[in-house]
Amino acid sequence: MTAGSGREAEQPAAGDALSDLKVLDLTRLLPGGFCSLLLADLGAEVLKVEDTGMGDYIRWAPPYYGSDEQQALGTRSALYLSLNRGKRSVRLDLKQEQGREALLRLVAGHDVVLDGFRPGVLDRLGVGYERMREANPRVVYCAITGYGQDGPYAQRAGHDMNYLGLVGLLGLTGVKDGPPVQSAGQIADLGGGALMAAFGVMAALHERERSGEGQMVDASMADGALSWLAMVAGRYFCDGEVPRRGEQQLAGGLICYLPYEVADGWVTCGALEPKFWAAFCDGVGRPDLIEKQFEAPGSGAWEQVAEVFRSRSRDEWKAFNDEHDCCIEPVLDLDEALDSELVRSRGMVTELEQPELGKIRQLGNPLKLSRTPADPTRPAPAFGEHTDEALAEAGYSREEIEAKKESGAALGSAVPFGRSGSERNHESPGEFRA
């Protein structure tokens, strides 16, 4: 709309930020799923490319919503739903020529491909990056792997804890003289893989605006997790001192920056700056502890501070912090956190209507864009729900689509939508077993 036309410009809607972006997601489970979830929430059209067997394994992982008669939907898993809202699903057999041909035709019409296989898997099938690049020179191909596309560990299997162990992060997590402690959140999978991949994709797309060409994004979860130790490694590079578990300034080495047990649970004390520590010490009537701020746990000062914390409850410490502003907050269980004023006010719990299953609660999107906010309320796709639709968009005729399905190179959903549960085909790929 031109300026001065007398009409207001059309206002962008929720989920519009990436509405012109088309993503093919060939990944399974968490890292790639979370990466494409972020893109889908912001409006990207994400098409999950799943095999004609089990597809994305997480579809069958408990716990489940609904009943056994809905199993064929492939949407009962709470874990699957948490990672796949707002996406579509197509089922292709990449071991068949017709399946590979369909994939390449889809690549030709998409901006981004996410690959979660070990290096070389798609190359051996004849649909690796170079072949995709021939089909679409503008494609941004992002490979999310444990150890990257090259190096001695490229073909090695691994999981989040393995990556964290190998890059030194796990070894530095925990208390002094205690065992390494696993985080409740998957740092390498999410922080080292999914987020780095999303950032790399955005950088490559931005560069494409200048060059007109796509490129490969090599996102290693181990590399990404190691980058979280930027300051720790920086210190080591400078002084040569090997950091030890429970002795780092921001990981258990200072009495002013620790979790403390209280009368009915735990709180975090993050009084790292002198003004916050002084406010705490003065507030509890112990100004003599101000000069002890940077002593280590196990010292006499630590024992005195611990005794002070044990004298009050979490609620009392919350009220204390409200008054003295010294970075003391309760350690909440997940149910308490999800029901907290902080989480509710930030929209970090959302509700969506999942077909056949009803209302589902999930975590919201953490990015708050002022004009084009995320839309985390669109449902997740049933297994192969959009096969016909996606292939038609790629230019296949109805007869060609049916031929692919007849040959097994492509499959649609096992559930004819709009029919009652008693009428459905209950055949499903089965349930996930740990």
Residue pairs with C-beta under 8 A, 6 or more apart in sequence:
1 7
1 8
1 9
1 10
12 371
12 372
13 372
13 375
14 372
14 373
14 374
14 375
15 41
15 42
15 43
15 86
15 372
15 373
15 374
15 375
15 378
16 43
16 372
17 42
17 43
17 369
17 372
17 374
18 39
18 42
18 43
18 44
19 43
19 44
19 45
21 39
21 43
21 44
21 45
21 111
21 112
21 205
22 44
22 45
22 47
22 109
22 110
22 111
22 112
23 36
23 39
23 40
23 44
23 45
23 46
23 47
23 110
23 111
23 112
23 113
23 114
24 47
24 49
24 103
24 106
24 107
24 110
24 112
24 113
24 114
25 32
25 33
25 36
25 46
25 47
25 48
25 49
25 87
25 114
26 32
26 49
26 113
26 114
26 115
26 116
26 117
26 122
27 33
27 35
27 36
27 114
27 115
27 116
27 144
28 56
28 57
28 58
28 116
29 56
29 57
29 58
29 116
30 58
30 83
30 186
30 189
30 190
30 194
31 116
31 144
31 189
31 190
31 193
31 194
31 197
31 221
32 114
32 115
32 116
32 144
32 193
32 194
32 197
33 56
33 58
33 83
33 84
33 194
34 83
34 189
34 190
34 194
35 114
35 142
35 144
35 193
35 194
35 195
35 197
35 198
35 201
36 44
36 46
36 48
36 87
36 114
37 83
37 84
37 85
37 86
37 87
38 194
38 198
38 365
38 367
39 46
39 112
39 198
39 201
40 46
40 85
40 86
40 87
40 378
41 85
41 86
41 365
41 367
41 374
41 375
41 376
42 365
42 367
42 369
42 372
42 374
43 372
43 375
44 112
45 88
46 86
46 87
46 88
47 87
47 88
47 89
47 90
47 106
47 110
47 386
47 390
48 55
48 56
48 84
48 87
48 88
48 89
48 90
48 381
49 90
49 92
49 103
49 106
50 56
50 89
50 90
50 91
50 92
50 383
50 384
51 91
51 92
51 93
51 94
52 91
52 92
52 93
52 99
52 408
52 410
52 411
53 429
54 60
54 429
54 430
55 74
55 89
55 91
55 383
55 384
55 429
56 80
56 84
57 432
58 77
58 79
58 80
58 83
58 432
59 74
59 75
59 77
59 80
59 383
59 429
59 432
60 74
60 77
60 80
60 429
60 430
60 431
60 432
61 77
61 79
61 80
61 432
62 77
62 78
62 431
62 432
63 77
63 78
64 76
64 77
64 78
65 75
65 76
65 78
65 81
65 354
65 357
65 358
65 360
66 73
66 76
66 356
66 357
67 421
68 426
69 421
69 422
69 424
69 426
70 76
70 356
70 357
70 421
70 424
71 426
71 428
71 431
72 383
72 413
72 414
72 415
72 424
72 425
72 426
72 427
72 428
73 356
73 357
73 382
73 383
73 413
73 415
74 80
74 89
74 382
74 383
74 384
74 414
74 428
74 429
75 81
75 354
75 355
75 356
75 357
75 379
75 380
75 381
75 382
75 383
76 357
77 432
78 360
80 380
81 354
81 360
81 362
81 380
82 362
82 363
84 380
84 381
85 352
85 362
85 376
85 377
85 378
85 379
85 380
86 375
86 376
86 378
86 379
86 380
87 380
87 381
88 381
88 385
88 386
88 389
88 390
89 381
89 382
89 383
89 384
89 385
89 386
89 387
90 106
90 384
90 386
90 387
90 390
90 391
90 410
91 383
91 384
91 387
91 410
91 411
91 412
92 99
92 102
92 103
92 409
92 410
93 99
93 408
93 409
93 410
93 411
94 100
94 103
94 122
94 125
94 127
95 125
96 407
96 408
96 409
97 409
98 404
98 407
98 409
98 410
99 404
99 409
99 410
100 125
100 126
100 127
102 391
102 394
102 396
102 404
102 409
102 410
103 127
104 127
104 131
104 132
104 135
105 135
105 394
105 395
105 396
106 390
106 394
107 113
107 132
107 135
107 136
107 139
108 135
108 136
108 394
109 136
109 393
109 394
110 136
110 139
111 138
111 139
111 140
111 205
111 214
112 139
112 140
112 141
112 142
112 201
112 205
113 132
113 139
113 140
113 141
113 142
114 142
114 144
114 197
114 201
115 122
115 141
115 142
115 143
115 144
116 143
116 144
116 145
117 143
117 145
118 145
118 154
118 155
118 157
119 143
119 145
119 148
119 149
119 150
119 154
119 155
120 128
120 155
122 128
122 129
123 129
123 130
123 131
129 141
129 143
129 216
132 139
132 141
133 139
133 141
133 214
136 214
137 213
137 214
138 208
138 212
138 213
138 214
139 214
140 201
140 204
140 205
140 208
140 214
140 215
140 217
141 214
141 215
141 216
141 217
142 197
142 200
142 201
142 204
142 216
142 217
142 219
143 149
143 216
143 217
143 218
143 219
144 193
144 194
144 197
144 219
144 221
145 154
145 218
145 219
145 220
145 221
146 153
146 156
146 157
146 158
146 159
146 162
146 163
146 220
146 221
146 222
147 153
147 154
147 156
147 158
147 163
147 220
147 221
147 222
148 154
148 218
148 220
148 222
148 223
149 216
149 218
149 220
153 166
153 222
158 221
158 222
159 189
160 186
160 187
160 188
160 189
160 221
161 170
161 182
163 188
163 192
163 221
163 222
163 225
164 170
164 173
164 183
164 187
164 188
164 225
165 171
165 180
166 222
167 222
167 225
167 226
167 229
168 226
168 229
169 187
169 188
169 225
169 226
169 228
169 229
170 180
170 182
171 180
171 245
172 229
172 232
172 243
172 244
172 245
172 248
172 251
173 180
173 181
173 182
173 183
173 245
173 251
174 180
174 181
174 245
174 246
174 252
175 181
175 245
175 246
175 252
175 297
176 244
176 245
176 246
176 247
176 252
176 297
176 298
177 246
178 245
178 246
180 245
187 225
187 228
188 221
188 222
188 224
188 225
189 221
191 224
191 225
191 228
192 220
192 221
192 222
192 223
192 224
192 225
192 226
192 227
192 228
193 219
193 220
193 221
193 224
195 224
196 219
196 223
196 224
196 227
197 217
197 219
200 217
200 219
201 217
203 217
204 214
204 215
204 217
207 215
208 214
208 215
226 233
231 250
232 243
232 248
235 241
235 243
236 242
236 243
245 251
245 252
246 252
246 253
246 297
247 253
247 296
249 257
250 257
250 272
252 258
252 297
253 296
253 297
254 272
254 293
254 294
254 295
254 296
255 292
255 293
255 294
255 295
255 296
255 297
255 299
255 301
255 302
255 305
256 269
256 271
256 272
256 276
256 277
256 293
256 294
257 269
257 270
257 271
257 272
258 268
258 269
258 297
259 266
259 267
259 268
259 269
259 331
260 266
260 267
260 268
260 269
260 305
260 306
260 309
260 310
261 306
261 309
261 310
262 309
262 310
262 312
262 313
262 314
262 317
263 310
263 311
263 312
263 313
263 314
263 316
264 313
264 314
265 313
265 314
265 330
265 331
266 314
266 330
266 331
267 309
267 314
267 317
267 328
267 329
267 330
267 331
268 327
268 328
268 329
268 330
268 331
269 280
269 305
269 309
269 327
269 328
270 276
270 327
270 328
270 329
271 277
271 279
271 280
271 293
271 326
271 327
271 328
272 327
274 290
274 293
276 325
276 326
276 327
277 290
277 293
277 326
278 287
278 290
279 324
279 325
279 326
280 324
280 326
280 328
281 287
281 288
281 289
281 290
282 290
282 324
283 320
283 323
283 324
283 326
284 308
284 320
286 304
286 308
289 301
289 304
289 305
292 299
292 301
292 305
295 301
295 302
296 302
309 317
312 320
314 330
314 331
315 330
317 328
317 330
318 328
318 329
318 330
320 326
320 328
321 327
321 328
321 329
332 340
337 343
338 349
343 349
346 364
346 368
347 364
347 368
348 363
348 364
348 366
349 361
349 362
349 363
349 364
350 361
350 362
350 363
350 364
350 365
350 376
350 377
351 359
351 360
351 361
351 362
351 377
352 359
352 360
352 362
352 376
352 377
352 378
352 379
353 359
353 360
353 377
353 379
354 360
354 379
354 380
355 379
355 382
355 417
356 421
362 376
364 374
364 376
365 374
365 376
367 374
368 374
382 413
382 415
382 417
383 413
383 414
383 428
383 429
384 411
384 412
384 413
384 414
385 412
385 413
385 417
387 401
387 405
387 410
387 411
387 412
387 413
388 401
388 412
391 400
391 401
391 404
391 410
392 398
392 401
396 404
401 410
404 410
405 411
405 412
414 424
414 425
414 427
414 428
415 424
415 425
416 423
416 424
416 425
